[in-house]
Amino acid sequence: MRMKKIIGIILIVFSVFILVSCNTNKGEAIRLNGEVSIKIEVGEEYIDRGVIYPEKYVLVTNGEVNANKLGKYEIKYSVYTDGGEIVKELFRFIEVVDTQKPIYIEKNNQIFYAGFQYSIDDFLESYSDNYDSKNSLLISTNNNFIFNEPGMKEIEIKITDTSGNKTIYNTTVDVILDFEKLLDHVYRNETYKVRKGVTGIGSSYTRITIDSNTSFSCYDSGSLHFLKSFSSELGDRASIQISATYGKFDNTSLSYHISKKGGQYSVGFIDFDATLDYDSLIFNSFRSTINNLNLNERDMIDEMNPRVLGVLIEFKEYVEQTLGIKFK
């Protein structure tokens, strides 16, 4: 009798061992098909590779991946026996990423002028990204797109998306200085200030009436003239005219003109370097004069000197601030 009990106990233990062994083997047979962590490109179709598990077991999958939206996603796989007992849980982690750079189409056959304000749209026909909207792209450049002098200029435009992908557009443009076009551009909303004509010797010019006492003129010969009028104790009217060729303001001509009714006038001429920064600007004599009014040269100099520096400063500010080009 005792022997039968011992044999019965042995059989029970053996049966339990067999059951546990079978469940253990079944659990070990359950595994992910593929990698635990996966990265896919945004917009790429995600195909779940699922789980390997024995027959007659039940797989329940939770979680989904939006392949059109950046982010990290989790898929949970739960494996049950056909009796509803959970055997194993597995997880897969999917990250939707954007590794593609923005793209652009270059705009061709553009002419760039000094003093004009440009934008990225003057260099690129279009630019876009595979994921981000155009307004979300970060634009950075090495230039504010306003050229203050003629010559070859290097342009770099960086386009960066929100994932940090960057594309760089590089080009070199030949900037042209055309004063007639520049004045037309600056005064496009004040055309009444612009006057164009031809001199008696056939030279064309554009003249801007800045205010009732001030004007700026450019000629097709390349000469520039800034004219400021004043009242005069020596005549009915006086004016200072600063004249030069662009790029040669270090060799500038200044004239002081005094007129009276009937067309009579006297004028004195001086040469000086207009590119220097002056604390004061005093002249002692004229280089030459035309003195139809028989004026005392000293009197002309004394009336002119207090006005010269102010006119020069106004001329510089007009060139640099209004026309947007370098004074040189």
C-alpha positions, 0 to 999 in steps of 0.5 A: 500500500505504501509503495502504491502511494509513493508511485502515485506521488512520483507520477503526479510530480512527473506530470507537473514537470511535463506540463511546466516543461511544455509551457516553458517550451511554448513560451520560448517559441514566442518571439518577435519577427524582426527587430525590436527597434525600427526607424522608418522614413516619414511617408514610408509605408510601415509593414508590421512583421508581427510575432512568431508563436505556436499554433492554437495560441491567440495573438492580440496586437495593440498600437498603431503607427502613423507613418505620415507623422514624426514621432515614436510609436509602440506596438504591444503583442500579447499571446494567450492560450486558447483558454485565455491564459496570457503566456507572453507579452512582447513590444516593438518600438518604431520611430518615424523620422525625417532625414531628407533635406529641403529642395529648391529650384534656382531662378535663372537669368536674373540681373541684380542692381546695387541699392535694390532690396532683394529677397530669397524669391529673387534667387530661388524659383521655389523651395520646399520640404518633404514634411515641413510646410514652407513657413516652418523652414528656417532661412538663413543667409550671409547677406541682407539682399541689398547690395551697397556697391557694384561687383561680384557678390557671393550669396549663400542661402541655408534652408533648414527643416524642423528635423535639422536637415539642411540644404545650402544654395551658393551662387555668385552674382555680378551686381550692376550700378545703374543710377537711372534705374536706381533712381527710378526704383527709389522714387517709384512711388514719387515719380513727380520728383523725377525729371529726365532730359537731354542737355544741349550737347546730347547728354541725357540726365535724371534729376531728382527734386529732393526738396525746394532747395535740394536736388540730385542729378546723374548724367550718362557720362557717369557724373553725379551732382548734389546741389543745395541752394541758400540765400546770400548776402552777396547776391540774390541766391547762392548754391553749393554743388558737390560733383564727382564720379561714383567710386572717385569721391576722393577726387570731388569738385565743389563749387560755390555759385552766387547769382543775381537777377539778369543772369549774372553770376560768380562761381568759385571751384575747389577740389577735395577728398569727400570720403574723409570724415571731417570734424570741420571743413574750411577752405582758404581759397578757390582753385579757380573762379568765374567772377562776373559779379566782381565779388571779393573772393574772401567774402565768397569763401567766408559765406561758403565755409559755414555751409560746406560740411553740412552739405557734404554730410547731407550728400553722404546720407542721401547716397547711403541712406536714400539710395542705399549704396556705399559712399566712395 
